[in-house]
Amino acid sequence: MNIIAYNTSMIARKLPRKVPLDEKDKAILSALLRDPRTSTAEVARKTGVQRDTVLHRVEKMEKRGLISKYHTIIEPEALGMSMFVLVLIKAEPVSHDILGVFVEKLVAHAHVTHVARLVGNYDYFVQVAAEDIAQLDGVLSDIKRMGQGVIRDVEVANIIDGLKTDDFSALV
């Protein structure tokens, strides 16, 4: 069986149109990308933009969907997670509702860290984190059980080294 899943956050929300950015916006975004906890006053000092202008521009970028959330990045190894795998899933031709229930279960699973819908040989991409091979085996069994009647094929690949995780700062 191949297992592939999609990122429901992309489906659940309307994607924003391209947001035009001037040099002040880019400077503000760069400061926030370096440290999202930076105060408005500190961003103003670093960028040379008035504090009220920074606040207004950040609120505008949030409303337009450019800034969608602020979050803490946790190092999975610090939680004991040492195994990371990609699971590719090919789905049976089932109803959208049945597929939706399966994807909701994938997204809700504690060890599933990313779900994306694909175009190509597989339908979904799922990233899984586990402490060890026994836990990984359990997670893969959970996925197969959740996908009974939905999953046609599954391919698993072990991630041996993460070479890039991007925050899109190079695009600002």
N, C-alpha and C positions, 0 to 999 in steps of 0.2 A: 504494500500500500504506500502511496505517496501522500503526504500531508502538507497542505499549504493554507495559510490564513491571512486575513487582511486587517489593516489598521482601521478599526471602526471610528476612531476620532476623525479620520478624513471623510468618512461617510456621514457621520452624525452632524457635522457642522458644514455650513456653506463656506467654500474656499474664498478668500478675499481676492479682489482684483489687485493687479500690481499697484503698489503704493508708491507714488513719486517721492523721492527723498532729496532734499537739498543738503548742502555741506553741514549745516547745523544739525539736521536730523541724523546724519551719518556719524557726526561726532558724539551726539548723545547716545546713539545705539552702541557705538564702540565702547564708550565708558560703561554702559550697562552690561555689555557682553563680557567685559573684563571682570566685573563684580556686580551682579544684580542687586546686591544689598547696599550699594552706594546710595547715599542720601541725595535728594534733589539738590540740596545746597552744594554738596561735593561735586555732583555732575556739573552744576553751573560753574563752579570754580575751575574745574578741569577743562571745560569746553569754552569758557569765556562767554557763555550765553546766560542771560538773566534767569534767576531762579523760577519766576512765574512763567517765563517762556518755556523753560525745560519742562515744568509740570504740565503746561498746556500741550506741548508737542508729544510728550509721553502718553497722555490721555488720548490724544488724537490717534496715535499709532496703535494704541490698544483697541479703540473703537473701530478702526479700519481693519483690524485683524492682523496687523504686522507683528505686534507683540501679543502672543496668545496666552502666555503664562510665565511665571517665574518659578523655578524649582531648584531643589538641592540635588546634586548628583552624588550618588552613593557608590563607593568602590565595592563591587560585588565580592571581591576576594576578602574584604574586611568582614563580610558576613559569612565567610566560609564557603562561598560559591567558587569552585575551582574548575567546573566543567561547563562549557558553553557549546551548544549545538544548534545547527540550523536544520529545521525540519521542513521539507518541501512536500506539499499535499496536492494531489490531484483528486478533485471531487467528482462524484457521480452526478449525472444530470438529475438533480432533485429540485424541489420548489424553493423559491427564494426564502420562504418562511422557515423551512427545515434547515436550509443553509445558515440563515440568520441565527437560529437557536444554537447551532454548532459553533459559530463564530463567537457568539456571546459567551459560551462556556470556555472557549479558548482564551478569550480576553480576560475572563474572571480568574483563570488559573494562576495561583501565586508564583509558579516557576516559569510562566510564559512572560517574557520581557518585551516582545515585539511581535506584532501580527500585521501582515501586509497582503493585499490582494494583488495577484500578478497577471500578466499577459504572457503567454508562452506555453511551454510544456506542462507547467504546473499552475495550479490556481491560487495557492496560498504559500506564504513564507512565514514560518514561526521560529522565533529565537527562544531557546530554553536555557535556563541556568540551573545548575544542580551542584550539591556538595560533593557527590561521588557517583560512581557508576551505578550503585544500587538505587540511589535516589533518581538518577536519570532514567533508569529502566522503569521505575514506577511512574514517572511523569509521562514517558512515551506510552506506557500502558494506559494511563488516564486519557491521553489524546486519542488513542485508537478506540477506547471504549466510548468516549464522547462522540466520536465520529462514526460509530457503527451505522451502516446504511448510507453514509455520506462520503466516506473516504474510499476512493478507488485504489490509490497507490500512495506510498510514503517513501521518501528518501531522506536519510539522516546524514549530516556531515558535521564532524567535530571541528570546532573553531580552535585552532592551535595558537593563533596570534592575531589580535586585533590591530590592524595597521592604520586605520583612520576612523575616527568618529568626529563628525563635523558639526559645528554650531552655526554654520552659514555666515560667520563673521567676515570671511573673505569676500562675500558678495555685497557687503555694505559699502 
